[in-house]
Amino acid sequence: VAKDLGLQLPMFGKRDVRLLDRGRTQYFALHEQTGHLVTAERIDREQLCRLVEKCVLRCEVIVEGEM
């Protein structure tokens, strides 16, 4: 995420960067030292998308401050 946004890692930690997941469980997190998007919770496709052929989990990345 840091690389895609063009943020240097030292600046990444100083900005208010957060993920917004829809739903009760937050499946994703941002690794503070690398800026990578990582799984924060086990993702069970059969439980989440039983009858759906295409399973999509969406989240938003919010970055405070100027880009």
N, C-alpha and C positions, 0 to 999 in steps of 0.2 A: 504494500500500500504506500509506504513512504517513497519507494522508487517511482511508482506510477504517478504520484502527486508531485514529484520533483522536490521532495523535502530531504534535506540532509539529516542523518540520524541524530546529531546533537540537537538540532532544531525540532525534530520530531517529538522528543520527550518534553520539550518546553511548551509546545502548543497543546491546546485542549482538543485532543483527537479522541473521538469515541464512536462506537458502533451502535446503531439502533436496529434491533431485531423486532419483527412483528411477532407477537405471541408471548407466551409465558416463559419459555425456555430460551436462554441466550446460547445459541450454538457456536457463535464465533467470538473471537477476541483478537486484539492486536498485541503482538509481542513487543513490549516497550523498547527492548534493546536492539531488535533487528528491524522492526517495522513490518514484519510479516503478518499476514492474516492466518490465524490458526484456529483449529476447532477447540472450543471450550467445553464441549459436552459431547457425549456419544450420540451419533446421528443414526437412527434406525429407520431406514427407508420404508420398510414394510409397515411400521407403525405410523409413520407420518403420511404416507401416500399409498395407502392400500389399493385403492381402485383407480389410481391415476397412472397413466403410462409415463408421463413426463413429470418428474418430481423436481420442483424448484424451491429453494430456500432463499429468501431475499433479506438483505440487510443494507442499511445506509451508513456511509462514513461521513461524520460531521467533523469539520476542521474549523476551529475558531481562529480569528485573526486574518491578516492579509495573506494572500497567496502570491 
